[in-house]
Amino acid sequence: MIQSSALRWFIVLVLIPTIGWKVTLRPENLGEIQSAVIKFLKDQKFDVHSTSESLEDMPVIEGRNETCHLRIARVSPLGHEAELVRRASATNDRIFYVFRGVEYQKQPVRRTLANYFWFRFLRELGLVSRIPPVFAVMTSCVDRQIPWTELGAQEPT
């Protein structure tokens, strides 16, 4: 009898609030991330549009100006989409990753994965609204310096 009573109290005090909390947690707003990227590229004087192609449930965003062309795609923090990114890029394109405003030649998977789990925990506690995204950038821009830190500044702290 004591065990069943203890089990009932455990369910009432721990499981029900936990499940209720997770049910009320809203999904990430991918449109917010997409809008931030589009605004960032427009501020950098690119003509911008979303393509019909997508990675990680967000359309690939394309930017063009008189000197170069680039495509930005949100990718998984797990790092398993590197081959998809290579196939999606043109043969002459340079590929790099932007994470938290910093440019990397290869996706820093350990860093993005640790960050993903930490921010997922914070998000479930209701302390942040989204997990900082990882972007793959495929570009023909050679000499153009793009201030990626400005894009990273729009992320949760």
Phi, psi and omega in degrees: 000321180295319180298314182293325177293317178296321178296317178299315180295323177299314179297314182294315186276334185245303188289315183298311177298323180296313179295316179299320180296316181292328179292323181280346180292120181282148177294158178300145179269095181294332177297327178295317179294315180299316179297321179296319179293316180299314179299316179302312181294322177295322176296334178270012176070037174257146167278125192238142170205157176271146179261174177279348179279147178214155172225143179051042175064014177233134180301148173290134181255132184246136177230139179224146167218190186293338184252341183201173182226136175219156177229134180239132178228137172285133180236165181291143175292348180284342176082012184274001184257012183303319180293321176298319179296316178300317180291330182281347183265158175285160185297328181270357183289146171268135180246133173210172183239143177242123179224121180054039175083004181246139180270132179233141178291325174234152180297126179280078191302317180300317180292315182291325179291313178300317178298318180301311182294321179296310182288332175295317176299312179298323179293320179292334174280351180084015183272336176225157182267340181207165179266131180304128183281162174247130181244139169260134180240126177244119189217152172261357180292124183260303187264350186288124176264119180252128183283080183298338179299331177294325176290320178294335181290344181271005182269164177292154179265000000 
